[in-house]
Amino acid sequence: MVTSDYTHIWDCCCDHGLLGSALLSRLAAPNIHFVDIVPELTNKLENKLQRFYPDSPSKWKMHCLDVAALPIEQYEGRSLVIIAGVGGDLITQFVNAIHQSHSATNIDFMLCPVHHQFTLRQQLIQLDFSLKNEVLVEENQRFYEILLVSSPTDKGDKHSKISPVGELIWQANTAEQSKITVNYLNKTLNHFQRMQLGNNADIQHIIDAYRSVSI
Ligand SMILES: C[S@@+](CC[C@H](N)C(=O)[O-])C[C@H]1O[C@@H](n2cnc3c(N)ncnc32)[C@H](O)[C@@H]1O
């Protein structure tokens, strides 16, 4: 899903840096940025990158900072911000903060939240982001929604709307993918039904939204 039209790709919350390194290996963009807030991790990763990518045609840079303070404005050209493997509630905060400080810049975000997908989608809809692509993957019996979205532009481009529960993710082309979508829908519905029973939360609208998904 990472196309070649970006000058900068930001692997945010990069941890061990596996994702950014894969992008660096395949020269996915002229500049790959690694961002994490823990100095021990960034120091270790920087040493590793120096060892393995000393003369890479794609440049790389290590940033030890809070993703909410991403310095996109200091770098010219189009940016793709990737945030994967952290909670959807935290990703919601990061996207809000980045969008607020760069509201005039069109930025693409690739987001892979752990839980809280509905909350994240609600926020993206509220911010008037548009959908470029979304997929559902299963790995080690865990399900991941991956959303490629774009912050609003004033150019009047045609936008695809983001659905609160997803749309493309439910469209399967193979028997295997079809099984994944059915299992994920059941798991998601069970989760919200348990939650409603457990703490009397008024989440009927979420349950109804997932019930209206047709596979
Ligand atoms: C579970 S790892 C994610 C790993 C990787 N992105 C992946 O998908 O495999 C979470 C990482 O997020 C980092 N992190 C948490 N809060 C952060 C913040 N506010 N800014 C930057 N990094 C943060 C942590 O230090 C940790 O390395």
The ligand as an ORCA input file, in Angstrom:
! r2SCAN-3c Opt
* xyz 0 1
  C       4.424     -1.844     20.297
  S       5.606     -0.710     19.705
  C       5.092     -0.507     18.015
  C       6.003     -1.227     17.094
  C       5.897     -1.029     15.639
  N       5.355      0.245     15.215
  C       5.142     -2.176     15.053
  O       4.072     -1.968     14.466
  O       5.588     -3.309     15.168
  C       5.161      0.821     20.418
  C       6.271      1.862     20.385
  O       5.671      3.145     20.502
  C       6.567      4.003     21.174
  N       5.836      5.180     21.644
  C       4.854      5.219     22.571
  N       4.403      6.480     22.734
  C       5.109      7.252     21.859
  C       5.096      8.649     21.553
  N       4.262      9.503     22.168
  N       5.947      9.102     20.606
  C       6.812      8.254     19.987
  N       6.863      6.923     20.251
  C       6.023      6.430     21.178
  C       7.135      3.092     22.250
  O       8.359      3.573     22.751
  C       7.280      1.752     21.505
  O       8.570      1.596     20.989
*
